[in-house]
Amino acid sequence: MNVEGIIWMGVRSAAHADLDRLFGEVMGITVTKSEPGVTWFTLPGGEEIQIHDDADVDHTFFGKGPVVGFRVTDYRTAERALTASGIEWASEGDTNGALRWRHFRGPDGNIYEILGPDDAGELS
């Protein structure tokens, strides 16, 4: 598995509005999209931050801490390596047509994610 960097971070929090102000107004990170209960920010290098309100039922598995997404060069190789290591998958794989991603629980109990090019056929 080849990890290229951190490409994504997500948080589910009751302090959604406060985090929006911190990241957008105080830190000056660009808001690229906003809907009720979720805000997307993009850093200059293209990395994305998503802030979800704690009422968001699609991301309850996130837990209390930030979820970090690792960009991998080969999604399928990374998924197989993680499966072989015995990790617990926290979500089904998903795609937007360009990238695939999937969340997993690390040995510390926190949720992490792999993201990579969507060029390997069907999701597992």
C-alpha positions in Angstrom: 0.0 0.0 0.0 1.3 3.5 -0.9 -0.2 6.4 1.1 0.4 9.7 -0.6 -0.9 12.0 2.1 -3.9 13.2 4.1 -6.6 14.3 1.6 -9.7 14.6 3.8 -10.9 15.2 7.3 -14.5 15.0 8.7 -16.0 15.8 12.0 -19.5 15.2 13.4 -20.1 17.7 16.2 -22.8 19.5 18.2 -20.4 22.5 17.8 -21.0 22.6 14.0 -21.6 26.3 13.9 -18.6 27.1 16.1 -16.4 24.9 13.9 -17.7 26.7 10.8 -16.7 30.0 12.3 -13.3 28.7 13.5 -12.3 27.1 10.1 -14.0 29.8 7.9 -13.7 33.1 9.7 -10.8 32.7 12.0 -8.5 30.3 10.0 -9.6 31.7 6.6 -10.3 28.3 5.0 -12.5 28.5 1.9 -16.1 27.4 2.2 -16.9 25.5 -1.0 -20.4 24.3 -0.2 -22.8 24.6 2.7 -26.1 22.9 3.3 -28.2 22.6 6.5 -26.1 20.5 8.9 -22.9 20.2 6.8 -20.2 22.5 5.5 -17.4 21.7 3.1 -14.1 23.6 3.2 -11.2 23.2 0.8 -7.6 23.9 1.6 -5.2 25.4 -1.0 -3.7 22.0 -1.8 -7.2 20.5 -2.5 -7.6 18.7 0.8 -11.2 18.8 2.0 -12.7 19.3 5.4 -16.4 18.4 6.1 -18.1 19.5 9.3 -21.4 17.6 10.0 -23.9 18.6 12.7 -24.4 15.9 15.4 -27.9 15.4 14.1 -26.5 13.8 10.9 -27.5 10.2 11.0 -25.4 9.1 8.1 -22.2 9.8 10.0 -22.9 8.5 13.5 -20.1 6.0 13.2 -17.6 8.9 13.2 -17.5 9.0 17.0 -16.2 12.1 18.8 -12.9 12.7 17.1 -11.9 13.9 13.6 -11.9 11.3 10.9 -8.8 11.5 8.7 -8.8 10.2 5.1 -5.6 8.9 3.6 -5.0 9.2 -0.2 -3.7 6.0 -1.6 -2.3 5.4 -5.1 -4.2 2.1 -5.5 -7.5 1.8 -3.7 -7.9 -2.0 -4.2 -4.4 -2.8 -3.0 -5.0 -0.7 0.2 -8.4 -2.3 0.8 -7.0 -5.8 0.5 -4.0 -5.0 2.7 -6.3 -3.5 5.4 -8.7 -6.5 5.2 -5.8 -8.9 5.5 -4.5 -7.1 8.6 -7.8 -7.9 10.3 -9.1 -4.3 10.6 -12.9 -3.7 11.2 -14.6 -1.9 8.3 -16.9 0.8 9.6 -18.6 1.5 6.2 -19.3 0.0 2.9 -17.1 1.2 0.0 -18.4 4.2 -1.9 -17.5 6.2 -5.0 -18.1 9.5 -6.7 -16.9 8.2 -10.1 -13.4 9.6 -9.6 -12.5 8.4 -6.1 -13.4 5.4 -4.0 -13.4 5.6 -0.2 -14.1 3.4 2.8 -13.9 4.0 6.5 -12.3 1.6 9.0 -11.8 1.4 12.7 -8.1 1.6 13.8 -6.7 -0.4 16.7 -7.1 2.8 18.8 -10.9 2.7 18.2 -10.9 5.8 16.1 -12.3 5.9 12.5 -10.0 6.4 9.5 -10.6 6.3 5.8 -8.8 5.4 2.6 -9.4 7.2 -0.7 -8.0 6.4 -4.1 -8.7 6.5 -7.8 -11.9 4.7 -8.9 -10.4 2.6 -11.6 -10.7 -1.0 -10.2 -14.3 -2.1 -11.1 -17.0 -3.1 -8.6 -16.9 -2.2 -4.9 -16.3 -5.0 -2.5 
